[in-house]
Amino acid sequence: MPAKPKYTDILFEVKDQVAWVTINRPRVLNAFREQTLDQMTEALRRTREDPTIVCAVITGAGDKAFSAGGDFYAMRRLNFANSYMWNDRMQGLAMTIRGLPIPVIAMINGWCMGGGHEVALWCDLAIAADDVVLGQTGARVGACPTVGATQYLPRLIGERLAREMIFCARRFTAKEAVDIGLINKCVPRKALRAETLKWCEAMKGHSALTLRMTKKSLNFESDLLYASWQHGMELLAHVWGSEEASEGMDAFLAGRAPDFNKFRARDRKALAEYLAGFARDLNAPPALRRKGR
């Protein structure tokens, strides 16, 4: 494998035939920005240059978070004009994880929320410490989990529970996540790395060709959801930079509750004006309006 590039946002090493990609931004609970996504994608793609690598593990630095999702200081800069700069990176990382010829394991060691939870969804296997919390927080902060969560959650945990998780921002403990099929296993925090290594060791004794072919086959049906990803990213492009997204993120950063009802009240007023105009026949040219209107 060529010389390893220098990374600012992640740690990357290959040890005993296992590639380890660690989001290294613990001061912000391993929230990711554009550079983080680029570096994760580049590091994972490098595993294709070494056929002796059996599997890859994605985790977060420290003991507080796997990833809290997107960094709001980065996402606050997004709008419809530049949204693809973020959305394409998210999908690029997802497609890299799914397209690798080796299994990718999410080793979840703390908060796993929002976009961070979507990263875990993209992985083939997920194991978590027993004190982990997983959830989708987009509805609370004015963002849409349409780059993985809306596609895969219904397949993993069922339509009803997926809608509850997204609409109500419901969170699950690691044990609950195992019970509903959201992750494979939870273990005591002290045993997390050792248990993950057991999975890696098991796969070392398996056929690389078989792992590659079966991963491709397992992905077949969900690969057909690619169109939904494209649709979801365009929907998300309209959310970035919106007043509601700004309110949600500003409120989170300020440590206050967001006020989304002011937008509902504004829209109610606008609708009332529209309906009043309809009743007055204002949707016709002036010369054609009914008399007395």
Residue, then its C-alpha position, 0 to 999 in steps of 0.5 A: m500500500p502506498a504511503k499513508p496520507k496525513y489526515t486531520d479529522i480521522l485516524f487510519e491504520v491497518k493492523d493484523q489484516v483489519a483496517w481501522v477508521t476512527i473519526n477523530r473529533p472528540r471535542v465535538l462528539n466526533a461530529f463530521r464536516e466536509q473534510t471528515l467525509d472526504q478523509m473517511t472515503e479516501a481511507l476506506r478506498r485505500t483498503r482496495e489496494d491491499p488484498t490481505i485486508v479482511c475487513a474494516v472497522i469504523t468507530g469514534a475517538g474517545d468514549k463519549a461518541f461514535s458520531a453525533g452526526g454532522d457538525f452544525y458549524a459546517m452545516r449552517r453554511l449550506n444552502f440550495a446553491n452549495s448543498y451538493m458539496w455536502n450531500d454528494r460527500m455523504q452519498g460518496l462515503a455511503m457508496t464506498i462502504r457498500g462498494l468495498p469487497i470486504p465487510v465493514i463493521a460499525m463499532i459504536n462506542g457512544w452517542c450515535m445520532g443523526g448522520g452518525h447513525e446513518v454512517a452506522l446504517w451503511c455498514d454491514l455489521a454493527i456492534a455497540a457498547d451497552d451504554v450506547v444511545l442511537g437515534q435520528t434527531g433531524a426533526r428536532v434540528g430542521a434536517c432530513p435523514t434522507v441519505g440512508a435512514t429513510q431508505y434503510l430503517p424501514r427495512l431493518i426495523g419495520e415501517r411503523l417503528a422507522r416512522e416513529m424513530i424519525f418523526c418523533a426523534r425516538r432514541f434507543t438504547a443498545k439493548e433495545a437496538v438489538d431487540i428490534g434488529l437495528i444493530n447486531k449485538c451489544v456488549p459491556r463497554k470494556a469488551l467492545r473492542a475484543e468482541t469486534l476483534k472476534w468477528c474480524e478473526a472469524m472472517k480471517g478464516h473465511s474465503a475472501l472471494t465468498l465474502r466479496m460475492t455474498k456482500k454484492s448479492l446481499n446488497f442487490e435489493s437495497d442497491l435498487l434504492y439508489a434512486s431514492w437516495q438521489h431523490g432524498m438528497e434533492l429534498l435535503a438540498h431544499v432544507w439546507g439554508s432554510e429558515e427552519a434549518s437555521e432555527g433548529m441549528d441555532a437553537f441547538l448551538a445556543g442550548r435552547a429549545p427551537d421555536f418551529n411553531k412561529f413558522r407554522a403560524r406564519d404559514r397559517k396567516a399566508l394560507a388564510e390570505y390565499l383562501a380569502g383571495f380565492a373567496r374574492d375571486l382574486n385568482a382571475p384577471p381583474a376584468l373577469r372577476r365576479k361583480g361585487r368581489 
